[in-house]
Amino acid sequence: MPPYAISQGFMNLNILFTLAFAVTTFLVSFISYKVYKLTYRKELKLFSFAFLSFAFAYILQLILGIVLKYKLETVVRAKFRTVVPFITASTFSHEILFSVGLILLVYMTYKTRSKQLFGLLLGLVLIPILFNPMSIHVFHIISSFMLMFLVLFYYRNYRAHKNLKTKLVLIAFVFLLISNFTFIFAARQGLFFILGRSLELIAYVCVLVNLRLLRK
């Protein structure tokens, strides 16, 4: 069964949301990398890779949404005996890729090249997700914790440099934190899922606008 309580009426809306996220996060990654090539600021390179990981995570989620919406079980069964392993594999892959993106963002805030630190963050985040049967809840709890850290980092950055660009980034990560937290309750109530998706879209648009301003 799907990890969230989404009615059939919300399926099309969810697919549109996920498609928008995939496109937006890919654009953020692309623009970040172009700005990195102009400035050679390491944090922009990591920022680009983080959002590329988000984009791949949403692409997998988009495929899963299409399968659930149109019940393409005959196609899935060509590779899997039932549709359940496909849902599990897709959900886990999304969680891993999204977590890697958040880890890259947290790692970026340390301004270090330590591979040991990056490996430590990977292990601390991914192991609980992979070995917990209720991984979707563990995933959102761990993601919320990392997002709280990022919100604090960008709040301090905004306090040090009060301008539109730093404000947009702060707003984006605050909305990402709130949206991720609402997904903890989305397994039982679909309206929380739609609320989370809406806040998520606003967050990514804020990041995209900020990068456009930064590029100019």
URURUR-V171032 format. One record per helix or strand. SS is the DSSP state (hx for helix, st for strand). FROM is the first residue (numbers start at 0). TO is the last residue. Records with the same first field share a line. If there is no record, write none. Layout:
BEGIN
SS = FROM-TO + FROM-TO
END
This chain:
BEGIN
hx = 7-38 + 41-69 + 72-75 + 82-108 + 114-129 + 134-159 + 163-184 + 189-214
END
